[in-house]
Amino acid sequence: MTFRIMDDDGSKSLDFQEFEKGLENYGVSVGKDKAQQSFAVMDKDGTINFDEFLEKLRPSMSSARKQVINQAFRKFDKTGDGVVTIEDLQGVYNSKHHPKYKSGEWTEEQAFRSFLENFDSGPFLIDFVSYVFS
């Protein structure tokens, strides 16, 4: 959410002016030189995209956490091909437990589609894998 708020022009990347203004808006007064140094740490090509931003802000994962995430990923990846597809998720998500299915308001398909809305089809999987293995 912070990234989106800082991204004034909606380009899905931050230039230095947006970054500096965002820092000020969040009460982080570091001065122009320190802001430029911080920007340079995150920047790879003149702007900071969301992945670069997140990569530098999130703490590194412990090996125990990576192990749990790997186990979860393997559970989702029913075919074992290293990619979690809709078909894989159909094999692990039971729509019959969804409250709206139980109440008769939705079909199994509607409950499953609602579940899928939690994921961003292609990029989610790429981000998930790169997060786990970075």
N, C-alpha and C positions, 0 to 999 in steps of 0.2 A: 504494500500500500504506500509506503514511504516513497518508493521509486516512482510510482505513478503520480504522486502529488508533486514530486520534484520535476517531472517531465512536462514542463509547461506547454511545449509545442506538440505533444502527443506523438513524437517520433520514435518512441520506445528506446531512446538513448538519451543520455545527458551530455550536453556540451559543458564547457567549464562554467559559463554564466549560470546555467540552470543548477549545476552542482553547488556553486558558491552561494547562490540565492537560497537553495534548499537547506544548506547548512545554517545560514542565518535564520531562516524561518523556523528551524528546529532548535534555535537557541545555542548553536555550536559556533561560538565566536573564536576563530583560530587565526584570523588575519589572512590576507591574500596569499602570502608566501607559503604558509602552512597548508592552505586550501589547495594551492597548486601542487604542492608535494603529494598531498593525499590523492588528488585527482590523477597525478602521474602514476601512482602505485596501482590504481585500478585500470587505467586507460591502456588500450592496446593499439588504438587507431584514431585518436583524436576525439572520440566520444566514449562514454561508458554505457554499455548495454546492460540489461538486467542481469545476465549471467555473470558478467564481470563484477557488477555491484555486489551481488549475492556471494560470489566466491570469496571476496575479500572481507565480508562482514560476518559470515558464519564461522563458528568455531570448527576446528577439525574434529572428526568423529573418532570416538574410541574404537578400538578393535572389537569390543563386545557389541557396540551398537552396529557396526558394519556387519558383524556376524548375524545379528537379528534381521537386519534389512536384507541380507543375502538369502536367509532362510525364507523370508516373506516373498521375495522375488521368485525364488525357485517354486514356491507353492503356487504363485500366480501363473508362472510360465509352464503350463501343463505340457506343452510340446517339447520343452527343453531346448528351444532354438535361440534363447537369449533375448527374445522379444515377447512382451506381453500384448496379446491381441484381444480383440473382443471375444473371439472364440475361447481363448484361454480363460477370460473372466467369467464367461457363461458357465464354465466348468467349476468355478469356485464360489460364485456369488449365488445365493439362494433367494430369489425374489419373494418367495412365500413368507419370508420373515419380515418383509417390509410392512409397516403399520397400515399403509393405504391399500395394500393387497389384502391384508387380513380383514380390513373393514369392508372389502368389496368395492371400494372406490376405484381401484386400478386393477388392470390385468397384470399378469406376470411380466409381460413385455413392457408395459408402462413403468413398472417398478424397476426393471433392469435398465431401461433408458434413463430413468432418473439417477440411478447409481452411476451410469456412464458419464453423466453431466459433471461429475466430480473430477473428471480427467480431461485433459487436453490431448486429443488423440495421438498424434505423432510426437510433437515436442515434449509432452509429458513423459513419454517413455524414454526419450533421449535424455531429458533432464534428470530423470530418476536414475538411470544407469550411470550417467556422468557424475551425479552427486554421490552415488554409492561408491564408485570406484575412483573418485578424485582424491 
